[in-house]
Amino acid sequence: MPRFMTLIRIDEQAAAGFEPDPDFDKRMGALFEEITKAGVMLETSGLTPTAQGTRVTWSNGKVGYTDGPFTETKEVVGGYAILQCKDKAEALEWTRRFLSTHPAGWTVEAEVRQIEEMPQP
């Protein structure tokens, strides 16, 4: 069964001011319980702020390091999930449900991409 990576994108500066409503944790917990019992959720987690990250680049034959925060970046990957679904439509439906648990005033975006499986020797 194919696996999909869902990258959760947020505006890091705006997210710092987000206050979840009292039922947010309850809605998210219920969804995570359901998706885990369905055998779809393989792994998920939030990521630390970009201020705690480092970008590693390869350019002109050299490796470079840039410590965060990355102020030139408006949207950052704030979390991820790895889902195992029968097809992309199912992965998109679980992602829609995940985004729908967030308060209406928030802006959260998800990029869903199938993981390219390497052929087994």
C-alpha positions as CSV (number, residue, x, y, z in Angstrom):
1,M,0.0,0.0,0.0
2,P,1.4,3.4,-0.9
3,R,2.7,5.8,1.7
4,F,2.3,9.6,1.6
5,M,4.1,12.4,3.4
6,T,2.0,15.3,4.5
7,L,4.0,18.5,5.1
8,I,2.2,20.9,7.3
9,R,3.0,24.5,6.4
10,I,2.4,27.5,8.7
11,D,3.3,31.1,8.8
12,E,5.7,30.9,11.8
13,Q,5.2,34.5,12.9
14,A,1.4,34.3,12.7
15,A,1.3,30.9,14.4
16,A,3.1,32.3,17.5
17,G,-0.1,34.3,18.2
18,F,-2.6,31.4,17.6
19,E,-4.7,30.5,20.5
20,P,-6.6,27.2,20.1
21,D,-10.2,27.0,21.2
22,P,-10.9,24.8,24.3
23,D,-12.0,21.8,22.2
24,F,-9.0,21.8,19.8
25,D,-7.0,19.2,21.7
26,K,-10.1,17.0,22.1
27,R,-10.8,17.2,18.3
28,M,-7.2,16.5,17.4
29,G,-7.0,13.6,19.9
30,A,-10.1,12.0,18.5
31,L,-8.9,12.2,15.0
32,F,-5.5,10.8,15.9
33,E,-7.1,7.9,17.7
34,E,-9.3,7.2,14.7
35,I,-6.5,7.4,12.1
36,T,-4.2,5.3,14.2
37,K,-6.9,2.6,14.7
38,A,-7.5,2.6,11.0
39,G,-3.9,1.7,10.5
40,V,-3.3,4.8,8.4
41,M,-1.0,6.9,10.6
42,L,2.5,5.6,10.6
43,E,4.2,8.7,12.2
44,T,3.5,12.3,12.9
45,S,5.0,15.2,14.8
46,G,5.4,18.9,15.0
47,L,8.8,20.5,14.4
48,T,10.6,23.0,16.6
49,P,10.7,26.7,15.4
50,T,13.2,27.6,12.6
51,A,15.1,29.6,15.2
52,Q,16.4,26.2,16.5
53,G,17.1,24.8,13.0
54,T,20.1,24.9,10.6
55,R,19.9,24.9,6.8
56,V,22.6,22.9,5.1
57,T,23.3,23.8,1.4
58,W,25.5,22.4,-1.3
59,S,26.6,25.0,-3.8
60,N,29.7,25.3,-6.1
61,G,31.2,22.2,-4.6
62,K,31.0,23.4,-1.0
63,V,28.8,22.8,2.0
64,G,27.3,25.8,3.8
65,Y,25.4,26.1,7.1
66,T,22.9,28.8,8.0
67,D,21.4,28.9,11.5
68,G,17.8,30.0,12.0
69,P,15.6,31.8,12.3
70,F,15.0,32.0,8.6
71,T,13.3,35.4,8.5
72,E,13.1,35.5,4.6
73,T,10.8,32.5,4.8
74,K,7.2,33.3,5.4
75,E,5.8,29.7,5.3
76,V,7.7,26.9,7.0
77,V,7.2,23.2,7.6
78,G,5.8,23.1,11.1
79,G,5.0,19.4,11.2
80,Y,4.6,16.3,9.2
81,A,2.7,13.0,9.0
82,I,3.4,9.8,7.2
83,L,0.2,8.0,6.1
84,Q,-0.3,4.6,4.6
85,C,-3.4,4.8,2.4
86,K,-4.9,2.8,-0.5
87,D,-4.5,5.9,-2.8
88,K,-4.0,9.6,-2.9
89,A,-7.7,10.3,-2.6
90,E,-7.7,8.6,0.9
91,A,-4.6,10.6,1.9
92,L,-6.2,13.8,0.8
93,E,-9.4,13.0,2.8
94,W,-7.5,12.3,6.0
95,T,-5.5,15.5,5.5
96,R,-8.7,17.5,4.9
97,R,-10.1,16.1,8.2
98,F,-6.8,17.0,10.0
99,L,-6.9,20.6,8.7
100,S,-10.6,20.9,9.6
101,T,-9.9,20.2,13.3
102,H,-8.1,23.6,13.5
103,P,-9.9,26.8,14.5
104,A,-11.5,28.7,11.6
105,G,-9.3,31.8,12.1
106,W,-6.1,29.9,11.6
107,T,-4.3,29.4,8.3
108,V,-2.7,26.0,7.9
109,E,-1.7,24.4,4.6
110,A,-0.7,20.8,3.9
111,E,1.3,19.4,1.0
112,V,0.5,15.8,0.3
113,R,3.1,13.8,-1.7
114,Q,3.4,10.1,-2.3
115,I,6.7,8.6,-1.0
116,E,8.6,7.1,-3.9
117,E,9.3,3.5,-2.9
118,M,12.7,2.1,-3.9
119,P,12.5,-1.3,-5.7
120,Q,13.6,-4.2,-3.5
121,P,16.7,-6.1,-4.8
